Every structure is written in C-alpha cells, then in structure tokens.
Amino acid sequence: MTRTTLHGVLALLPAAAGAIATPGESDQGRCLRLIGEHRFDAARALATDLVERDPSSSRAHLLLALTYHKQKRYASAEPLFAHAASLDPKDPAARVFHGWCLYNLGRAREAREAFEAAVAIDARSADAHFALGLLDYDADDLTSAERQFTASIALAARKGAKAGEAKARTRLADVHTRRGRLEEAKRELERAVQLNPDLYGAYFKLSRVLQRLGDSDGAAEARRMHNRVRERVQPAKGHPE
C-alpha cells in the first residue's frame, strides 16, 4: 500500500501550497502544516471550522478528510472525500485522495473508478496513473501495470517530482522481476534510490534482485543500505500529537 506524503498533498493542492510559502499563512495552509506535523486534533478542529464557514468548499471538506486519512481512519475519511469530489467535479485531487482511501478499505473496483475519473479530468496526474498501475499489478495485469507505471514515471519526471518518480520506478521494477527481467529491474531500482535515497524498501528489493543475478557482494551492500536508511527514516515518522 502506498501512502500519500505531505509533499504529495501539497502538489495536489497548489492553492494551499502557495499559501504555506507566504508570510501570511492562510487557514488552509495552516491546516496542511498541522497535518504534516501529525497534530491531527488541531488540524481537524481548524478544518471543521473551515467547513462550517463555507459548507460548499470542496477544499475544506478535503482537508477535513485528510485529518482522518493520515491517521489511517479510512472509514471516517471516505464519505468526506466523496463529498469533496461531488462539490467540485472538475478537481482531480479529490478523486485521487478518494481513490487511495477506497484502496485502503479494500474497495478496489470503486478505487479504480475514482482514479480513472481523475485521469479523465487531468491525464497528467502521475499519482493517478501510479495508482492504476498498482491496481493492475494486484490484478496480475502486468502489461497494463507496466504501461501505467511508465506513464507515471514520465509525468513525475516532467514535473521534477523525484519522490513520485522513484516510487513508480520501484513498482515498475516489481513488474520486471515478475517477468524475469532482472537486469531491467536492477536498473529501475538503482535509479529509484538515486532519486530518493530515503526509499529503503527499494534497497531491500535491489538486494533480492542482485542475489538472483549472482552478485552476493552487491546484495549484501544493498541490505546494509536498507537497514541503515530504515533506521534513519523510520524514527522521524513516529510523531504522535
């Protein structure tokens, strides 16, 4: 399962992201910052206030949904994402987040519909293509999965979104591995960790690919990198309010 990072949230919410960068922080920007700091109760109180001030605001409902989604309270987040999408039918962000929420609830068919709706609105959505690739991979449709991950890589690279590109390359490597194309998998994983050195899961996958290729020394080094990076990255995620 892939979680949307705060960086991804900012990329999908350009208006709020811009507000964060200004000295006079907007309420939407402050809510996003609180979510990023894992201060969910404070973020939820602010988002609730935003909804009460403007019940027709898709972004306000989206922010309120995110306060639950980032706590993995998907059942609470799902109807809020659905309502946000209904308030702004032309906003792909609401559909992407709704799709991830449905995916995490195990509702794959509905998740696919949400991601396909996002692509119909904005064919340049790297995250929606990635998600469709993940659904295809789960369904053993490797041809479609490869096509979607490749599209996600190209779109993320065009935007300079290194973390998104690395994530998609890691999953494209899974497709190559399933098909026995180990050299291709190796290249994708090596590029993934170049783009995002914090992606410790890619190091682990790389170690297994290298082992299958007969490179025991390379596999051992990749495992060491996996352990080292995981120890450095994981403690930073534990930040309860």
C-alpha positions as semicolon CSV with decimal commas, in nm:
position;residue;x (nm);y (nm);z (nm)
1;M;0,000;0,000;0,000
2;T;0,124;0,344;-0,087
3;R;0,061;0,636;0,136
4;T;0,032;0,993;0,006
5;T;0,303;1,204;0,168
6;L;0,259;1,565;0,272
7;H;0,473;1,656;-0,031
8;G;0,216;1,482;-0,245
9;V;-0,065;1,664;-0,069
10;L;0,099;1,998;-0,144
11;A;0,147;1,901;-0,507
12;L;-0,221;1,817;-0,539
13;L;-0,335;2,129;-0,357
14;P;-0,144;2,408;-0,531
15;A;-0,352;2,691;-0,388
16;A;-0,294;2,582;-0,031
17;A;0,072;2,506;-0,101
18;G;0,123;2,858;-0,222
19;A;-0,037;2,991;0,092
20;I;0,210;2,798;0,308
21;A;0,501;2,964;0,133
22;T;0,377;3,318;0,209
23;P;0,446;3,508;0,532
24;G;0,073;3,546;0,594
25;E;-0,027;3,182;0,629
26;S;-0,382;3,104;0,519
27;D;-0,611;2,883;0,723
28;Q;-0,589;2,612;0,456
29;G;-0,210;2,637;0,461
30;R;-0,203;2,618;0,840
31;C;-0,430;2,313;0,833
32;L;-0,195;2,137;0,592
33;R;0,101;2,226;0,809
34;L;-0,071;2,083;1,118
35;I;-0,147;1,762;0,929
36;G;0,218;1,741;0,825
37;E;0,321;1,783;1,188
38;H;0,081;1,500;1,287
39;R;-0,119;1,743;1,502
40;F;-0,440;1,588;1,384
41;D;-0,677;1,712;1,654
42;A;-0,574;2,073;1,595
43;A;-0,591;2,027;1,217
44;R;-0,936;1,866;1,245
45;A;-1,068;2,150;1,459
46;L;-0,945;2,404;1,206
47;A;-1,079;2,205;0,908
48;T;-1,417;2,168;1,080
49;D;-1,426;2,544;1,126
50;L;-1,344;2,591;0,757
51;V;-1,632;2,358;0,661
52;E;-1,873;2,543;0,890
53;R;-1,766;2,877;0,744
54;D;-1,816;2,756;0,386
55;P;-2,009;2,428;0,354
56;S;-1,977;2,446;-0,025
57;S;-1,595;2,445;-0,019
58;S;-1,453;2,126;-0,170
59;R;-1,108;2,206;-0,030
60;A;-1,240;2,246;0,325
61;H;-1,402;1,901;0,313
62;L;-1,088;1,760;0,153
63;L;-0,873;1,892;0,437
64;L;-1,112;1,753;0,695
65;A;-1,098;1,413;0,524
66;L;-0,717;1,426;0,524
67;T;-0,708;1,464;0,903
68;Y;-0,867;1,117;0,924
69;H;-0,689;0,967;0,624
70;K;-0,342;1,043;0,759
71;Q;-0,439;0,862;1,081
72;K;-0,549;0,562;0,870
73;R;-0,909;0,619;0,981
74;Y;-1,024;0,545;0,630
75;A;-1,388;0,467;0,709
76;S;-1,426;0,816;0,856
77;A;-1,238;0,983;0,572
78;E;-1,415;0,811;0,280
79;P;-1,755;0,990;0,285
80;L;-1,578;1,324;0,333
81;F;-1,360;1,264;0,026
82;A;-1,668;1,158;-0,170
83;H;-1,849;1,476;-0,068
84;A;-1,546;1,691;-0,158
85;A;-1,543;1,531;-0,504
86;S;-1,914;1,597;-0,551
87;L;-1,869;1,964;-0,463
88;D;-1,607;2,017;-0,734
89;P;-1,648;1,770;-1,021
90;K;-1,350;1,921;-1,206
91;D;-1,099;1,875;-0,922
92;P;-0,878;1,567;-0,979
93;A;-0,720;1,591;-0,632
94;A;-1,039;1,491;-0,452
95;R;-1,071;1,185;-0,672
96;V;-0,710;1,080;-0,623
97;F;-0,739;1,101;-0,244
98;H;-1,080;0,932;-0,251
99;G;-0,930;0,656;-0,463
100;W;-0,648;0,593;-0,216
101;C;-0,896;0,585;0,069
102;L;-1,112;0,329;-0,114
103;Y;-0,800;0,128;-0,198
104;N;-0,704;0,112;0,168
105;L;-1,056;0,000;0,252
106;G;-1,018;-0,290;0,007
107;R;-1,274;-0,148;-0,236
108;A;-1,063;-0,195;-0,548
109;R;-1,338;-0,153;-0,810
110;E;-1,453;0,179;-0,665
111;A;-1,092;0,291;-0,622
112;R;-1,028;0,225;-0,992
113;E;-1,334;0,431;-1,084
114;A;-1,204;0,722;-0,875
115;F;-0,855;0,708;-1,028
116;E;-0,993;0,676;-1,380
117;A;-1,212;0,980;-1,312
118;A;-0,902;1,172;-1,201
119;V;-0,719;1,079;-1,523
120;A;-1,023;1,181;-1,729
121;I;-1,005;1,525;-1,567
122;D;-0,626;1,555;-1,580
123;A;-0,436;1,300;-1,788
124;R;-0,110;1,441;-1,643
125;S;-0,180;1,308;-1,293
126;A;0,126;1,096;-1,217
127;D;-0,027;0,975;-0,891
128;A;-0,347;0,855;-1,058
129;H;-0,151;0,662;-1,323
130;F;0,064;0,511;-1,047
131;A;-0,246;0,403;-0,856
132;L;-0,400;0,243;-1,164
133;G;-0,072;0,059;-1,218
134;L;-0,086;-0,070;-0,863
135;L;-0,442;-0,195;-0,912
136;D;-0,341;-0,362;-1,239
137;Y;-0,042;-0,525;-1,068
138;D;-0,265;-0,654;-0,789
139;A;-0,495;-0,799;-1,058
140;D;-0,198;-0,967;-1,235
141;D;-0,244;-0,750;-1,545
142;L;0,128;-0,688;-1,585
143;T;0,102;-0,538;-1,934
144;S;-0,133;-0,263;-1,818
145;A;0,062;-0,217;-1,493
146;E;0,383;-0,160;-1,689
147;R;0,209;0,094;-1,912
148;Q;0,066;0,286;-1,616
149;F;0,391;0,288;-1,415
150;T;0,582;0,404;-1,724
151;A;0,334;0,687;-1,773
152;S;0,364;0,784;-1,406
153;I;0,744;0,791;-1,432
154;A;0,736;1,019;-1,736
155;L;0,482;1,257;-1,583
156;A;0,661;1,276;-1,248
157;A;0,996;1,336;-1,420
158;R;0,843;1,615;-1,628
159;K;0,729;1,785;-1,307
160;G;1,060;1,726;-1,129
161;A;0,880;1,514;-0,869
162;K;1,171;1,290;-0,772
163;A;0,991;1,106;-0,492
164;G;0,698;1,020;-0,718
165;E;0,926;0,908;-0,998
166;A;1,128;0,690;-0,758
167;K;0,811;0,529;-0,623
168;A;0,689;0,445;-0,973
169;R;1,029;0,309;-1,079
170;T;1,029;0,080;-0,774
171;R;0,694;-0,066;-0,873
172;L;0,795;-0,095;-1,240
173;A;1,089;-0,299;-1,110
174;D;0,834;-0,532;-0,948
175;V;0,679;-0,589;-1,290
176;H;1,019;-0,663;-1,442
177;T;1,102;-0,901;-1,157
178;R;0,774;-1,089;-1,202
179;R;0,857;-1,128;-1,570
180;G;1,212;-1,245;-1,502
181;R;1,368;-0,930;-1,646
182;L;1,618;-0,891;-1,365
183;E;1,863;-0,655;-1,535
184;E;1,577;-0,415;-1,611
185;A;1,456;-0,443;-1,250
186;K;1,808;-0,370;-1,125
187;R;1,832;-0,055;-1,340
188;E;1,496;0,076;-1,219
189;L;1,580;0,015;-0,852
190;E;1,923;0,174;-0,881
191;R;1,765;0,479;-1,041
192;A;1,493;0,486;-0,773
193;V;1,741;0,511;-0,485
194;Q;1,937;0,776;-0,673
195;L;1,621;0,984;-0,698
196;N;1,511;0,918;-0,340
197;P;1,787;0,793;-0,105
198;D;1,525;0,754;0,173
199;L;1,337;0,481;-0,016
200;Y;1,465;0,195;0,195
201;G;1,219;-0,057;0,052
202;A;1,386;-0,015;-0,288
203;Y;1,722;-0,112;-0,136
204;F;1,566;-0,431;0,000
205;K;1,416;-0,518;-0,338
206;L;1,750;-0,439;-0,502
207;S;1,927;-0,678;-0,266
208;R;1,698;-0,962;-0,371
209;V;1,739;-0,887;-0,741
210;L;2,118;-0,872;-0,708
211;Q;2,118;-1,201;-0,520
212;R;1,925;-1,364;-0,804
213;L;2,174;-1,218;-1,050
214;G;2,459;-1,381;-0,857
215;D;2,602;-1,058;-0,715
216;S;2,633;-1,159;-0,348
217;D;2,854;-0,865;-0,254
218;G;2,617;-0,616;-0,416
219;A;2,321;-0,782;-0,247
220;A;2,489;-0,759;0,093
221;E;2,566;-0,389;0,041
222;A;2,206;-0,321;-0,063
223;R;2,081;-0,495;0,253
224;R;2,317;-0,282;0,464
225;M;2,183;0,030;0,296
226;H;1,826;-0,087;0,358
227;N;1,892;-0,131;0,729
228;R;2,085;0,195;0,761
229;V;1,827;0,406;0,579
230;R;1,532;0,243;0,756
231;E;1,684;0,317;1,097
232;R;1,736;0,679;0,996
233;V;1,398;0,737;0,832
234;Q;1,151;0,543;1,044
235;P;1,202;0,727;1,378
236;A;1,118;1,055;1,204
237;K;0,772;0,917;1,120
238;G;0,673;0,849;1,478
239;H;0,534;1,187;1,577
240;P;0,200;1,145;1,754
241;E;0,016;1,455;1,867
